[in-house]
Amino acid sequence: MNNPILAALDVATLPDALRLVEELRDHVGGFKVGLELCMHVGPQTVIAAVSAAGGALFVDLKFKDIPNTVAAAATAVARPGVRMFNVHCDGGSAMLRAAVEAAQAAPARPAVIGVTVLTSMDQATLNDEVRVPGSLADQVVHLARLAQEAGLAGVVCSAQEVAAVKAACGADFMTVVPGVRPAWAATNDQQRIMTPAQAMQAGADFLVIGRPITRPPEGIGSPAEAAQRILDELAAAR
């Protein structure tokens, strides 16, 4: 994919999502659909409608359960139009392998990627609240290696860990990076962020960008203008 931007359709209604797809499909490489839209509308309805409207999909439902349940969920989500979907790496290797096997058995054969550490978490949250010792970067790399060994195509991580993941797992191991914020956008609830250009220079393969595009700040007229501004910034940074 030449355009690395996955626009996050974090809206509550299908008409709102489809309006964004119509406006953005010529300016982004694909669309992320997650819990908000899928829970309001239903995953299968969302997948069918966005795919029909011309959007390639990253389905961001972060499956984590016993292997049999995750395999069944993976089978259900592996539909035409779905380029990739994700599972939580900390569900363990048996669960990860079950997701991969189910995806590979489906006609669409979408890529499975693993969520490492949420970009809303910082070091103190990981150590003190979740009670995972060690550095946040080390935990991300550990989970990325686990995902790779289980056959996943890549991971979701912050831009700050991309270089370490690539060093540990190789350049072909996909990194999907949320928490990307242009310098002109608010950080919102993200903790470990970089600008789009910084994330790509670090080695990111895909950038998940939501509010800076779908709710652009004052002075940027539309979602399409926001997406194009990001593309221009990426081109200038090459």
URBEL-V978172 format. One line per field, one symbol per residue. psi: psi as a letter, one per 30 degrees, with the letter a starting at -180 (. if undefined). A space follows every 50 residues. Layout:
# URBEL-V978172
psi = ???
This chain:
# URBEL-V978172
psi = kejfkjkjiilfleeeeeeeeeefffflfakkkaeeeeeeekeeeeeeee effgkkkjjifhkjaleeeeeeeeeefilkfjellllkegfleeeeeeee eeeffkefhlkklkkdkkffkaeeeeeeefhjlaleeeeeeeeeeeeeff glfalkllfffeeeeeeeflffkkkkjagkjlfgllfbgkejllleeeee ffgkekjjkcefefiklkfjfleeeeeeeeeeeeeff.
